[in-house]
Amino acid sequence: MMIPGRRQGKYSNCLFKYHLEEGVLIYRCSSENREIRLKIQFHANAKELERAVKLPHNTPGKAVAYLLEDHKKYFIIKAIVEMEERELMVDKQDGVIGIDINADHIAVSETDRCGNCVLLKTVPMPLRGKKKNQRKHQIRQTAKEVVLECVRSNKPLVMEALDFEKKKSEMRYGNQRHNQMLSEFATKQIQEAIERRCWKEGYGVVQVSPAYTSQIGREKYSRKMGCTVHLAASFVIARRGMGYQN
């Protein structure tokens, strides 16, 4: 159930009142003419939620919506806020961080201002056999480690502009084991997690064409650089993001 937010009033919502100091969310049950107090703690982007609630009455961005998920034995309450616009680091002059997303890891490369490779790194992402919530947690942790390379180097990130409709089509005709891997892979979730983490850290994301990145990596760079095809593909993606022809 979704409870829409509103920017009029103190608490950013008609039915929910979030008391920041107490960490209490009060639900006004009009049908029973009573209030239900919920001791609650928001984790991800809690500061953004507090910022929205503290905004003055009728200020753009003040509205907070709440999404209630009934899991029978428990409820999950999610707060939805409008994120504040911020300037992102998108300067590619000194190089970029390129990534190649795979089923069990993300291949990472870093280039300098001339498009030369200065770092190759594999970030493990063990998703197979894990439950839905465990996969979500693992994806967030992997995204965090990947984006830390942007923070360390102060360079924007480059990734492929993935075609999810094409991937769905491939799943119709692939074998069962391969389809399971693609499903657990959850490419879109991974991409979105990385984009959110980049935004949080203040770094831009450049998307490039995915055409032939693995083939070029295999034929031109893998043996020469002594690395896997996936690492070579991440290097191709990084160079493509800088405007170099491979």
C-alpha positions as a Markdown table, in Angstrom:
| # | Residue | x | y | z |
|---|---|---|---|---|
| 1 | Met | 0.0 | 0.0 | 0.0 |
| 2 | Met | 1.3 | 3.4 | -1.0 |
| 3 | Ile | 0.5 | 6.5 | 1.1 |
| 4 | Pro | 1.2 | 9.6 | -1.1 |
| 5 | Gly | 3.2 | 12.5 | 0.4 |
| 6 | Arg | 2.3 | 16.1 | 0.6 |
| 7 | Arg | 4.5 | 19.2 | 1.0 |
| 8 | Gln | 1.9 | 21.1 | 3.1 |
| 9 | Gly | 2.1 | 20.7 | 6.9 |
| 10 | Lys | 4.9 | 19.7 | 9.3 |
| 11 | Tyr | 5.3 | 16.0 | 8.7 |
| 12 | Ser | 5.3 | 15.7 | 4.9 |
| 13 | Asn | 2.4 | 13.3 | 4.8 |
| 14 | Cys | -1.3 | 13.2 | 5.5 |
| 15 | Leu | -1.5 | 9.9 | 7.5 |
| 16 | Phe | 2.1 | 9.5 | 8.8 |
| 17 | Lys | 3.9 | 11.7 | 11.2 |
| 18 | Tyr | 7.6 | 10.9 | 11.5 |
| 19 | His | 9.1 | 12.3 | 14.8 |
| 20 | Leu | 12.8 | 12.5 | 14.0 |
| 21 | Glu | 14.0 | 13.1 | 17.6 |
| 22 | Glu | 12.1 | 10.1 | 19.0 |
| 23 | Gly | 12.5 | 7.8 | 16.0 |
| 24 | Val | 8.8 | 7.2 | 16.0 |
| 25 | Leu | 6.4 | 7.0 | 13.1 |
| 26 | Ile | 2.8 | 7.7 | 14.0 |
| 27 | Tyr | 0.0 | 6.4 | 11.8 |
| 28 | Arg | -3.4 | 8.1 | 12.1 |
| 29 | Cys | -6.1 | 5.5 | 11.7 |
| 30 | Ser | -9.2 | 7.5 | 10.8 |
| 31 | Ser | -11.5 | 4.5 | 10.7 |
| 32 | Glu | -10.8 | 3.7 | 14.4 |
| 33 | Asn | -10.1 | 7.3 | 15.4 |
| 34 | Arg | -6.8 | 6.5 | 17.0 |
| 35 | Glu | -3.1 | 6.8 | 16.4 |
| 36 | Ile | -0.6 | 3.8 | 16.1 |
| 37 | Arg | 2.9 | 4.5 | 17.3 |
| 38 | Leu | 5.7 | 2.6 | 15.5 |
| 39 | Lys | 9.2 | 2.6 | 16.7 |
| 40 | Ile | 11.2 | 2.7 | 13.5 |
| 41 | Gln | 14.7 | 3.2 | 12.1 |
| 42 | Phe | 15.3 | 4.1 | 8.5 |
| 43 | His | 18.7 | 3.0 | 7.1 |
| 44 | Ala | 19.6 | 3.8 | 3.5 |
| 45 | Asn | 19.4 | 7.5 | 2.7 |
| 46 | Ala | 18.1 | 8.4 | 6.2 |
| 47 | Lys | 19.7 | 11.8 | 6.0 |
| 48 | Glu | 17.7 | 12.6 | 2.9 |
| 49 | Leu | 14.5 | 11.7 | 4.7 |
| 50 | Glu | 15.4 | 13.9 | 7.6 |
| 51 | Arg | 16.2 | 16.7 | 5.2 |
| 52 | Ala | 12.8 | 16.5 | 3.5 |
| 53 | Val | 10.8 | 16.4 | 6.8 |
| 54 | Lys | 12.7 | 19.4 | 8.2 |
| 55 | Leu | 12.0 | 21.5 | 5.1 |
| 56 | Pro | 9.6 | 24.5 | 5.7 |
| 57 | His | 5.9 | 24.1 | 5.0 |
| 58 | Asn | 4.9 | 24.0 | 1.3 |
| 59 | Thr | 8.5 | 23.7 | 0.1 |
| 60 | Pro | 9.2 | 21.8 | -3.1 |
| 61 | Gly | 10.7 | 18.4 | -2.3 |
| 62 | Lys | 9.2 | 18.3 | 1.2 |
| 63 | Ala | 6.6 | 15.6 | 0.4 |
| 64 | Val | 7.4 | 12.1 | 1.7 |
| 65 | Ala | 5.4 | 9.0 | 0.6 |
| 66 | Tyr | 5.4 | 5.8 | 2.5 |
| 67 | Leu | 5.2 | 2.3 | 1.0 |
| 68 | Leu | 3.9 | -0.5 | 3.3 |
| 69 | Glu | 4.8 | -4.1 | 2.4 |
| 70 | Asp | 2.9 | -6.9 | 4.2 |
| 71 | His | 5.1 | -9.9 | 4.6 |
| 72 | Lys | 2.5 | -11.7 | 6.9 |
| 73 | Lys | 4.8 | -12.1 | 9.9 |
| 74 | Tyr | 6.1 | -8.6 | 9.6 |
| 75 | Phe | 5.8 | -5.3 | 7.8 |
| 76 | Ile | 8.4 | -3.3 | 5.9 |
| 77 | Ile | 7.9 | 0.4 | 5.7 |
| 78 | Lys | 9.8 | 2.4 | 3.0 |
| 79 | Ala | 10.0 | 6.2 | 2.8 |
| 80 | Ile | 10.1 | 7.7 | -0.7 |
| 81 | Val | 11.6 | 11.2 | -1.0 |
| 82 | Glu | 12.6 | 13.5 | -3.8 |
| 83 | Met | 16.4 | 13.5 | -3.8 |
| 84 | Glu | 18.2 | 16.8 | -3.8 |
| 85 | Glu | 19.9 | 17.8 | -7.1 |
| 86 | Arg | 23.7 | 17.8 | -6.9 |
| 87 | Glu | 26.6 | 18.4 | -9.2 |
| 88 | Leu | 28.3 | 15.2 | -10.2 |
| 89 | Met | 32.0 | 14.7 | -11.2 |
| 90 | Val | 32.0 | 13.9 | -14.9 |
| 91 | Asp | 35.4 | 15.2 | -16.0 |
| 92 | Lys | 37.1 | 12.5 | -18.0 |
| 93 | Gln | 40.3 | 14.5 | -18.7 |
| 94 | Asp | 42.4 | 12.5 | -16.2 |
| 95 | Gly | 40.9 | 9.1 | -17.0 |
| 96 | Val | 37.9 | 7.0 | -16.0 |
| 97 | Ile | 36.8 | 3.9 | -14.1 |
| 98 | Gly | 35.4 | 1.3 | -16.6 |
| 99 | Ile | 33.4 | -1.7 | -15.5 |
| 100 | Asp | 32.1 | -4.9 | -17.1 |
| 101 | Ile | 29.2 | -6.5 | -15.2 |
| 102 | Asn | 29.2 | -10.3 | -15.1 |
| 103 | Ala | 27.1 | -13.0 | -13.3 |
| 104 | Asp | 29.5 | -13.5 | -10.4 |
| 105 | His | 31.8 | -10.5 | -10.4 |
| 106 | Ile | 32.4 | -7.1 | -11.8 |
| 107 | Ala | 35.6 | -6.4 | -13.7 |
| 108 | Val | 37.1 | -3.0 | -13.1 |
| 109 | Ser | 39.7 | -1.0 | -14.9 |
| 110 | Glu | 41.2 | 2.5 | -14.5 |
| 111 | Thr | 42.7 | 4.6 | -17.3 |
| 112 | Asp | 44.9 | 7.6 | -17.2 |
| 113 | Arg | 44.5 | 10.8 | -19.2 |
| 114 | Cys | 45.9 | 9.1 | -22.3 |
| 115 | Gly | 43.7 | 6.1 | -22.2 |
| 116 | Asn | 46.4 | 3.8 | -20.8 |
| 117 | Cys | 45.5 | 1.1 | -18.2 |
| 118 | Val | 46.7 | 1.8 | -14.7 |
| 119 | Leu | 44.6 | -0.6 | -12.8 |
| 120 | Leu | 42.8 | -4.0 | -13.3 |
| 121 | Lys | 40.6 | -5.3 | -10.5 |
| 122 | Thr | 38.0 | -8.0 | -10.0 |
| 123 | Val | 35.2 | -7.4 | -7.5 |
| 124 | Pro | 33.5 | -10.7 | -6.5 |
| 125 | Met | 29.7 | -10.8 | -6.5 |
| 126 | Pro | 28.5 | -14.2 | -5.3 |
| 127 | Leu | 24.8 | -14.3 | -6.0 |
| 128 | Arg | 24.1 | -17.9 | -6.9 |
| 129 | Gly | 22.0 | -19.8 | -4.4 |
| 130 | Lys | 21.2 | -16.8 | -2.2 |
| 131 | Lys | 17.8 | -15.6 | -1.3 |
| 132 | Lys | 16.3 | -12.4 | -2.6 |
| 133 | Asn | 17.2 | -10.2 | 0.4 |
| 134 | Gln | 20.7 | -11.7 | 0.5 |
| 135 | Arg | 21.2 | -10.9 | -3.2 |
| 136 | Lys | 20.1 | -7.4 | -2.7 |
| 137 | His | 22.5 | -6.9 | 0.2 |
| 138 | Gln | 25.3 | -8.5 | -1.9 |
| 139 | Ile | 24.6 | -6.2 | -4.8 |
| 140 | Arg | 24.7 | -3.1 | -2.6 |
| 141 | Gln | 28.0 | -4.2 | -1.1 |
| 142 | Thr | 29.5 | -4.9 | -4.5 |
| 143 | Ala | 28.3 | -1.5 | -5.9 |
| 144 | Lys | 29.8 | 0.2 | -2.9 |
| 145 | Glu | 33.2 | -1.4 | -3.5 |
| 146 | Val | 33.2 | -0.6 | -7.2 |
| 147 | Val | 32.3 | 3.0 | -6.6 |
| 148 | Leu | 35.1 | 3.3 | -4.0 |
| 149 | Glu | 37.4 | 3.2 | -7.0 |
| 150 | Cys | 35.8 | 6.4 | -8.3 |
| 151 | Val | 36.3 | 8.0 | -4.9 |
| 152 | Arg | 39.9 | 6.9 | -4.6 |
| 153 | Ser | 40.9 | 8.0 | -8.1 |
| 154 | Asn | 38.4 | 11.0 | -8.3 |
| 155 | Lys | 37.3 | 9.8 | -11.8 |
| 156 | Pro | 33.8 | 9.2 | -13.2 |
| 157 | Leu | 32.4 | 5.7 | -14.0 |
| 158 | Val | 31.8 | 4.2 | -17.5 |
| 159 | Met | 29.5 | 1.2 | -18.0 |
| 160 | Glu | 27.6 | -0.4 | -20.9 |
| 161 | Ala | 24.2 | 0.8 | -21.8 |
| 162 | Leu | 22.6 | -2.6 | -21.4 |
| 163 | Asp | 19.6 | -3.8 | -23.6 |
| 164 | Phe | 17.3 | -5.5 | -21.1 |
| 165 | Glu | 14.7 | -6.3 | -23.7 |
| 166 | Lys | 17.3 | -8.2 | -25.6 |
| 167 | Lys | 18.4 | -10.0 | -22.5 |
| 168 | Lys | 14.7 | -11.1 | -21.8 |
| 169 | Ser | 14.5 | -12.4 | -25.4 |
| 170 | Glu | 17.7 | -14.4 | -24.9 |
| 171 | Met | 16.2 | -16.0 | -21.8 |
| 172 | Arg | 13.4 | -17.4 | -23.8 |
| 173 | Tyr | 15.7 | -19.5 | -25.9 |
| 174 | Gly | 18.6 | -20.3 | -23.6 |
| 175 | Asn | 19.0 | -23.5 | -21.6 |
| 176 | Gln | 17.5 | -23.7 | -18.1 |
| 177 | Arg | 20.8 | -23.4 | -16.3 |
| 178 | His | 21.8 | -20.4 | -18.3 |
| 179 | Asn | 18.4 | -18.8 | -17.8 |
| 180 | Gln | 18.8 | -19.3 | -14.0 |
| 181 | Met | 22.1 | -17.6 | -14.1 |
| 182 | Leu | 20.7 | -14.6 | -16.0 |
| 183 | Ser | 17.8 | -14.4 | -13.5 |
| 184 | Glu | 20.0 | -14.5 | -10.5 |
| 185 | Phe | 22.4 | -12.2 | -12.2 |
| 186 | Ala | 19.8 | -9.4 | -11.9 |
| 187 | Thr | 21.7 | -7.0 | -14.2 |
| 188 | Lys | 19.3 | -4.2 | -14.0 |
| 189 | Gln | 19.4 | -4.2 | -10.2 |
| 190 | Ile | 23.2 | -4.2 | -10.3 |
| 191 | Gln | 23.3 | -1.3 | -12.7 |
| 192 | Glu | 20.8 | 0.7 | -10.7 |
| 193 | Ala | 22.6 | 0.0 | -7.4 |
| 194 | Ile | 25.9 | 1.3 | -9.0 |
| 195 | Glu | 24.2 | 4.4 | -10.3 |
| 196 | Arg | 22.6 | 5.2 | -6.9 |
| 197 | Arg | 26.0 | 4.7 | -5.2 |
| 198 | Cys | 27.7 | 7.0 | -7.7 |
| 199 | Trp | 25.1 | 9.7 | -7.2 |
| 200 | Lys | 25.5 | 9.4 | -3.4 |
| 201 | Glu | 29.3 | 9.8 | -3.7 |
| 202 | Gly | 29.0 | 12.6 | -6.3 |
| 203 | Tyr | 30.3 | 10.9 | -9.4 |
| 204 | Gly | 28.7 | 10.8 | -12.8 |
| 205 | Val | 28.0 | 7.6 | -14.9 |
| 206 | Val | 28.7 | 7.5 | -18.6 |
| 207 | Gln | 26.9 | 4.8 | -20.6 |
| 208 | Val | 28.5 | 3.6 | -23.9 |
| 209 | Ser | 27.5 | 1.1 | -26.6 |
| 210 | Pro | 28.0 | -2.5 | -25.5 |
| 211 | Ala | 28.8 | -3.6 | -29.1 |
| 212 | Tyr | 31.7 | -6.0 | -29.4 |
| 213 | Thr | 33.4 | -5.0 | -26.1 |
| 214 | Ser | 34.1 | -8.6 | -25.1 |
| 215 | Gln | 35.3 | -9.5 | -28.6 |
| 216 | Ile | 37.6 | -6.5 | -28.8 |
| 217 | Gly | 38.9 | -7.2 | -25.3 |
| 218 | Arg | 39.6 | -10.9 | -26.2 |
| 219 | Glu | 41.3 | -10.2 | -29.5 |
| 220 | Lys | 43.2 | -7.0 | -28.8 |
| 221 | Tyr | 44.0 | -6.7 | -25.1 |
| 222 | Ser | 43.5 | -9.9 | -23.1 |
| 223 | Arg | 46.7 | -11.8 | -24.1 |
| 224 | Lys | 48.7 | -8.6 | -24.4 |
| 225 | Met | 47.8 | -7.4 | -20.9 |
| 226 | Gly | 47.8 | -10.9 | -19.4 |
| 227 | Cys | 44.3 | -10.6 | -18.0 |
| 228 | Thr | 40.9 | -12.2 | -18.4 |
| 229 | Val | 38.5 | -11.3 | -21.2 |
| 230 | His | 36.2 | -9.6 | -18.7 |
| 231 | Leu | 38.9 | -7.3 | -17.4 |
| 232 | Ala | 40.0 | -6.6 | -21.0 |
| 233 | Ala | 36.3 | -5.8 | -21.8 |
| 234 | Ser | 36.2 | -3.3 | -18.9 |
| 235 | Phe | 39.3 | -1.6 | -20.3 |
| 236 | Val | 37.6 | -1.4 | -23.8 |
| 237 | Ile | 34.5 | 0.2 | -22.1 |
| 238 | Ala | 36.7 | 2.7 | -20.2 |
| 239 | Arg | 38.5 | 3.8 | -23.4 |
| 240 | Arg | 35.2 | 4.0 | -25.3 |
| 241 | Gly | 33.8 | 6.3 | -22.6 |
| 242 | Met | 36.9 | 8.6 | -23.1 |
| 243 | Gly | 36.1 | 8.7 | -26.9 |
| 244 | Tyr | 39.0 | 6.4 | -28.0 |
| 245 | Gln | 38.5 | 3.9 | -30.9 |
| 246 | Asn | 39.6 | 0.4 | -30.0 |
